Each structure stands twice: as structure tokens, then as C-alpha cells.
Amino acid sequence: MARPTAATPRSTFACLWCGRSWTTRAPDDLEGFAQLCPDCLGKAGDNEFLRFRLRSALEARAAAAAPAPPSGPAAAGTVPVAPARAGATATDEMAAYYAARAAEYDDWYLRRGRYERGPIHDAAWNAELDAAGRWLDGLPIHGPVVELAAGTGWWSPLLAGKGELWMSDVNEEPLERARERLVAHGLRAHLHVRDAWAEPESPPAPAGALFAGFWLSHVERDRTGPFFELAARWLAPGGRVAIIDSLPDPHSGARDHPAPSDDRAVRRLDDGRELSIVKVYRRPGEIEAALAAAAFKEIAVTTTGRFFVLATATLG
């Protein structure tokens, strides 16, 4: 799936890999497009994340140097999230949506802007989000830890504090923000642009733990079993899977989001663009049955009340 790679270069930035502060010498310096210091840029041959940043920076610099497209009535109007193409799948649409939403994704967690739902609902949300974090922190998780579909890395600092973290997302855009979050906490992790459905790699497999936050609800219902079977292939015997995901509360999403139906949801961005994505709400019993069928033991599935379902189990 084609994704936008062009970016506005930054003259000053904290390196997305090592956190070092850097100031570019010229507007077209590759470091500014990659947001990597020269030392880390020079290591791109040995690291998938750095290599991806380098490729994206080269493309962005070339795009910035290209002649501007014609303006006028033909160029006006709403810009699509991603170019339409023959054979595009629901997974492609969803990846395009979350790439475009990366800059505003944390508004959902923080109840900002369109996600503010009034003091009563927001107080309940914040209390349950805190409860979910305390639940995850209390699990006996040890490294190596795998985080699939990590997005902007809301949970990643907690996981990185428990063991060596290997985190991935199908989009590079949210991983930039995840890197900044980790650097702000003085933590590091292995970041990879990788589909959540890709087969496990060694390292980190066999892993001590696998975590997925708000990913299971983007898995089609008939693929629930295959996903937990994939999770099992990541883990060493006795390894733990942990899941945090959504319950179907009408005050969970943005004020202007239509109600989901038939395991699909229409999502809008701040600029008005919208896309249809997979959104499957599973009750605890359905998750328990799928975990048991995938040979997991010590299964515990609960909820925080209105907003979140929490699931954990160990590989038997």
C-alpha cells in the first residue's frame, strides 16, 4: 500500500533514535528530513527503523525539490487519506487512516477536542484508563517483550520498563511519536515498521510477553482464532499475552463519529476526511474461548466497567 513519505524538514530536533539535540546547517540537509543526527543516519545500514527513515527522508527531500503541482479549481477540494487503487482492502484503508491520524491520535486518550465528552463521561474515562494502566503494570511481564500495532506508543514506556521491548506498527508516522515518547521517558526500544500479521522473527521470538493495545478490535471476527495462534508463535512456553481493547460505549469515540455497525466504523479526522475501518467489539466470553482454543492457559478476562476489556493468559 502506498503511504505518504514527504515531510517538512526540521531545522532543530531531538534525534528519533538516540535523543541527541541537533541543528541542521542547511534547509535541504538530509538530517532535517529524517530527524536523525548524523551518527544515527550513518547506522542506517544496520537497523530497519533507521533504514526506513533514511529512505523516507530521501523521498521527502526529492519531493520538496520537485516542481509544485498546478493549482486552481482542479486541484481544490478534500484530499483523500490515501489514493484510491484497484484491489485496496479493509486493512489497507485502516493503515492509511491511522497513518493520517498519527498527529491527532493521542487526543483520544487525553479526551481533547472532538473527544471531549463532558466532565462526567471524561472522569469515568480517565479513571478507567488509569485502571487499565495499573492492570498492565501489575502483570508479571518479562523481556523480551513484543508490542504489536504499537501506534503512538501510549503503553510503550510501561512495557520498556519491564524488559527489552520490540515494538512495531504498519505505519512509520505513529512510530515517530512513539520514539519521542520513549526518549522523553529516558527509555529505548527496538522500533520496526512491520505488519501485525507478519510471522514472528528471532529475535525477539521466542518472547516472554506479547502485548496488543486496541488492535484486537481491528481484527475481523473470523480471524480472532488465527490472531491468537499467531500470538502463541511469538511466545516461549509460559510466555504471557496481554490485551487492552475497547468496549462498545457510545461516549468512547469522537462526538462526530457515527455509531459503528456490522463490525465496521466510519472515522473522521480533524480536517473532515473520513474512512471506513474494521471495528469489532468482543465480550469477555468470546475472548476467553478464542484464547483457550489457541492453547493458552491461566486465562483471565475482565473489564474496567464501561470502556475497556482486559485479557491475559499464558502459553501452556
Phi, psi and omega per residue, in radians:
M1 nan 2.290 3.132
A2 -1.305 2.353 3.085
R3 -2.237 2.606 3.131
P4 -1.143 2.397 3.128
T5 -2.065 -0.326 -3.111
A6 -1.121 2.481 3.142
A7 -2.552 2.712 3.071
T8 -1.381 2.182 -3.121
P9 -1.183 2.622 3.099
R10 -1.905 2.333 3.138
S11 -1.360 -0.533 3.045
T12 -2.306 2.477 -3.092
F13 -2.875 2.880 2.942
A14 -1.686 2.194 -3.099
C15 -0.924 2.270 -3.085
L16 -1.196 -0.225 3.141
W17 -1.791 -0.889 -3.050
C18 -1.858 -0.199 3.130
G19 1.485 -0.018 -3.110
R20 -1.160 2.387 3.069
S21 -1.305 2.420 -3.097
W22 -2.536 2.516 3.063
T23 -2.144 2.204 -3.115
T24 -1.333 2.792 -3.129
R25 -1.601 -0.469 -3.082
A26 -2.531 2.707 -3.094
P27 -1.050 -0.469 -3.101
D28 -1.734 0.258 3.081
D29 -1.086 2.360 -3.101
L30 -1.087 -0.550 -3.137
E31 -1.014 -0.692 -3.115
G32 -1.149 -0.621 3.098
F33 -1.282 -0.644 -3.102
A34 -1.470 -0.367 -3.005
Q35 0.974 0.757 3.066
L36 -2.253 2.459 3.063
C37 -1.237 2.839 -3.101
P38 -1.001 -0.652 -3.134
D39 -1.087 -0.802 -3.124
C40 -1.257 -0.602 3.074
L41 -1.067 -0.615 3.130
G42 -1.249 -0.231 3.133
K43 -1.675 0.151 -3.024
A44 -1.058 -0.454 -3.141
G45 -1.211 -0.269 -3.056
D46 -1.950 0.059 -3.007
N47 -2.527 2.237 -3.054
E48 -1.110 -0.757 -3.133
F49 -1.107 -0.806 -3.140
L50 -1.135 -0.651 3.124
R51 -1.124 -0.726 3.105
F52 -1.122 -0.739 3.120
R53 -1.080 -0.697 3.134
L54 -1.123 -0.822 3.128
R55 -1.051 -0.778 -3.138
S56 -1.102 -0.688 -3.141
A57 -1.145 -0.717 3.107
L58 -1.087 -0.755 3.115
E59 -1.151 -0.714 -3.124
A60 -1.154 -0.728 3.125
R61 -1.134 -0.698 3.100
A62 -1.120 -0.705 3.127
A63 -1.147 -0.651 3.137
A64 -1.170 -0.518 -3.132
A65 -1.490 -0.229 -3.104
A66 -1.297 2.698 3.090
P67 -1.050 2.532 -3.135
A68 -1.190 2.499 3.092
P69 -1.186 2.731 -3.129
P70 -1.076 2.530 3.107
S71 -1.833 3.086 3.137
G72 2.148 -3.029 -3.070
P73 -0.951 -0.652 -3.082
A74 -1.197 -0.420 -3.100
A75 -1.665 -0.093 -3.069
A76 -1.457 2.948 3.076
G77 1.925 -3.084 -3.120
T78 -1.291 2.304 3.110
V79 -1.517 2.249 3.135
P80 -1.174 2.715 3.099
V81 -1.055 -0.715 3.092
A82 -2.609 2.631 -3.137
P83 -1.052 2.385 3.063
A84 -1.185 2.485 3.126
R85 -2.585 2.679 3.130
A86 -1.091 2.404 3.060
G87 1.420 0.128 3.126
A88 -1.090 2.420 -3.085
T89 -1.857 2.986 3.073
A90 -1.058 -0.614 3.105
T91 -1.138 -0.706 3.085
D92 -1.066 -0.801 3.139
E93 -1.037 -0.757 -3.096
M94 -1.161 -0.721 3.107
A95 -1.102 -0.723 3.116
A96 -1.109 -0.718 3.136
Y97 -1.083 -0.825 -3.087
Y98 -1.277 -0.457 3.006
A99 -1.128 -0.785 -3.130
A100 -1.223 -0.501 -3.063
R101 -1.534 -0.064 -2.996
A102 -0.927 -0.740 -3.062
A103 -1.195 -0.380 -3.093
E104 -2.021 0.085 -3.010
Y105 -1.081 -0.705 -3.070
D106 -1.188 -0.235 3.043
D107 -1.029 -0.545 3.117
W108 -1.128 -0.844 3.107
Y109 -1.083 -0.716 -2.982
L110 -1.592 0.026 3.114
R111 0.985 0.843 3.119
R112 -1.860 2.700 3.027
G113 1.056 -2.206 -3.085
R114 -1.152 -0.248 -3.098
Y115 -1.624 -0.078 3.067
E116 -1.265 2.191 -3.040
R117 -2.134 0.352 3.127
G118 1.717 2.722 -2.998
P119 -1.057 -0.628 -3.094
I120 -1.218 -0.897 -3.118
H121 -1.180 -0.669 -3.122
D122 -1.217 -0.601 3.080
A123 -1.136 -0.710 3.096
A124 -1.134 -0.748 3.104
W125 -1.008 -0.886 -3.086
N126 -1.089 -0.684 3.126
A127 -1.137 -0.724 -3.118
E128 -1.293 -0.600 3.068
L129 -1.111 -0.696 3.074
D130 -1.133 -0.697 3.112
A131 -1.108 -0.689 3.106
A132 -1.112 -0.723 3.106
G133 -1.112 -0.715 3.123
R134 -1.183 -0.620 3.066
W135 -1.078 -0.839 -3.129
L136 -1.122 -0.712 -3.133
D137 -1.144 -0.508 -3.114
G138 -1.419 -0.161 -3.135
L139 -1.297 2.512 3.095
P140 -1.345 1.363 -3.111
I141 -1.764 2.313 3.119
H142 -2.362 2.677 -3.067
G143 -1.364 2.922 -0.094
P144 -1.177 2.506 -3.115
V145 -1.938 2.301 3.103
V146 -1.865 2.266 3.030
E147 -2.074 2.012 3.127
L148 -1.619 2.560 3.116
A149 0.871 0.952 -2.979
A150 -1.232 -0.378 -3.139
G151 1.033 -2.364 -3.108
T152 -1.452 0.109 2.984
G153 1.362 0.577 -3.130
W154 -0.985 -0.731 -3.090
W155 -1.624 -0.137 -2.964
S156 -1.116 -0.704 3.106
P157 -1.037 -0.656 3.105
L158 -1.104 -0.775 -3.126
L159 -1.197 -0.699 -3.128
A160 -1.139 -0.402 3.082
G161 -1.388 -0.151 -3.113
K162 -1.776 -0.351 -3.110
G163 3.079 3.064 3.133
E164 -1.121 2.115 -2.998
L165 -1.792 2.288 3.027
W166 -2.039 1.887 -3.039
M167 -2.079 2.550 -3.081
S168 -2.519 2.770 3.016
D169 -2.664 2.668 -3.134
V170 -1.231 -0.332 -3.137
N171 -1.949 2.466 3.094
E172 -1.365 -0.505 -3.041
E173 -1.046 -0.874 3.110
P174 -1.194 -0.486 3.122
L175 -1.135 -0.505 3.046
E176 -1.027 -0.768 -3.130
R177 -1.264 -0.577 3.054
A178 -1.105 -0.723 3.107
R179 -1.073 -0.767 3.121
E180 -1.089 -0.657 3.127
R181 -1.127 -0.771 3.136
L182 -1.127 -0.754 3.124
V183 -1.056 -0.716 3.125
A184 -1.066 -0.514 3.112
H185 -1.597 0.028 -3.101
G186 1.214 0.528 -3.080
L187 -2.084 2.830 3.113
R188 -2.316 2.775 3.094
A189 -2.739 2.878 3.026
H190 -1.546 2.041 -3.124
L191 -1.842 2.334 -3.112
H192 -2.409 2.368 2.989
V193 -1.452 1.902 -2.924
R194 -2.765 2.425 3.086
D195 -1.215 2.407 3.131
A196 -1.096 -0.371 -3.140
W197 -1.563 -0.050 3.123
A198 -1.140 2.581 -3.128
E199 -1.174 2.649 -3.114
P200 -1.025 2.639 3.089
E201 -2.086 2.701 3.071
S202 -2.098 2.184 -0.206
P203 -1.224 2.852 0.219
P204 -1.654 -0.170 3.118
A205 -1.201 2.499 -0.057
P206 -1.309 2.297 -3.037
A207 -1.728 2.790 3.085
G208 -1.443 -0.414 -3.111
A209 -2.732 2.646 3.029
L210 -2.316 2.310 3.138
F211 -2.184 2.457 3.020
A212 -2.406 2.044 3.112
G213 -1.806 2.061 3.091
F214 1.011 0.624 3.033
W215 -1.864 -0.661 -3.082
L216 -0.993 -0.602 -3.138
S217 -1.254 -0.148 3.039
H218 -1.758 0.138 3.069
V219 -1.700 2.196 3.126
E220 -0.967 2.564 -3.011
R221 -1.001 -0.667 -3.118
D222 -1.349 -0.012 3.084
R223 -1.895 0.192 3.128
T224 -1.024 -0.875 3.132
G225 -1.055 -0.885 3.101
P226 -0.999 -0.589 3.117
F227 -1.168 -0.783 -3.141
F228 -1.202 -0.512 3.026
E229 -1.154 -0.679 3.053
L230 -1.107 -0.768 3.111
A231 -1.002 -0.712 3.138
A232 -1.102 -0.603 -3.137
R233 -1.221 -0.375 3.076
W234 -1.308 -0.446 -2.858
L235 -1.737 2.592 2.946
A236 -1.344 2.771 3.050
P237 -0.921 2.314 -3.077
G238 1.473 -0.074 3.125
G239 -1.182 2.734 -3.002
R240 -1.951 2.387 2.957
V241 -1.829 2.450 3.119
A242 -2.367 2.357 -3.060
I243 -2.296 2.291 2.903
I244 -2.105 2.263 -3.120
D245 -2.633 -3.081 -2.961
S246 -1.591 2.547 2.883
L247 -1.808 2.734 -3.047
P248 -1.413 1.271 3.077
D249 -1.764 2.320 -3.085
P250 -1.140 -0.258 -3.137
H251 -1.793 0.280 3.138
S252 -1.388 -0.726 -3.049
G253 -1.654 -2.921 -3.135
A254 -1.236 2.753 -3.105
R255 -1.091 -0.526 -3.055
D256 -1.758 0.277 3.067
H257 -1.525 2.199 3.037
P258 -1.096 2.712 3.117
A259 -1.128 2.337 3.094
P260 -1.112 2.677 3.058
S261 -2.694 2.583 3.090
D262 0.951 0.705 3.097
D263 1.068 0.478 3.046
R264 -2.338 2.711 3.102
A265 -2.510 2.496 3.021
V266 -1.655 2.189 -3.111
R267 -2.054 2.377 3.111
R268 -1.904 2.574 3.013
L269 -1.657 2.950 -3.118
D270 -1.050 -0.516 -3.107
D271 -1.536 0.105 3.073
G272 1.701 -0.224 3.097
R273 -1.168 2.630 -3.127
E274 -2.505 2.726 -3.109
L275 -2.609 2.667 3.084
S276 -1.666 2.325 -3.114
I277 -2.277 2.859 3.001
V278 -1.286 2.267 3.057
K279 -2.535 1.810 -3.054
V280 -1.977 2.078 3.084
Y281 -1.636 2.160 -3.135
R282 -2.003 2.356 3.047
R283 -1.432 2.812 -3.081
P284 -0.928 -0.718 -3.104
G285 -1.071 -0.668 3.117
E286 -1.146 -0.698 3.127
I287 -1.196 -0.743 3.111
E288 -1.006 -0.817 -3.109
A289 -1.104 -0.704 -3.130
A290 -1.191 -0.672 3.102
L291 -1.141 -0.747 3.131
A292 -1.112 -0.704 -3.140
A293 -1.149 -0.420 3.133
A294 -1.631 0.279 3.041
A295 1.302 0.401 3.039
F296 -1.492 2.638 3.131
K297 -2.153 3.089 3.111
E298 0.852 0.821 -3.049
I299 -1.368 2.279 3.085
A300 -2.402 2.019 3.138
V301 -2.185 2.235 -3.130
T302 -2.501 -3.100 3.079
T303 -2.290 2.832 3.038
T304 -1.544 -0.109 -3.116
G305 2.286 -1.547 -3.063
R306 -1.716 -0.651 -2.815
F307 -1.886 -0.547 -2.943
F308 -2.293 2.523 2.982
V309 -1.918 2.416 -3.086
L310 -2.132 2.254 -3.103
A311 -2.398 2.431 3.055
T312 -2.585 2.663 3.122
A313 -2.867 2.851 3.088
T314 -2.024 2.657 -3.116
L315 -1.392 2.115 -3.082
G316 -1.314 nan nan
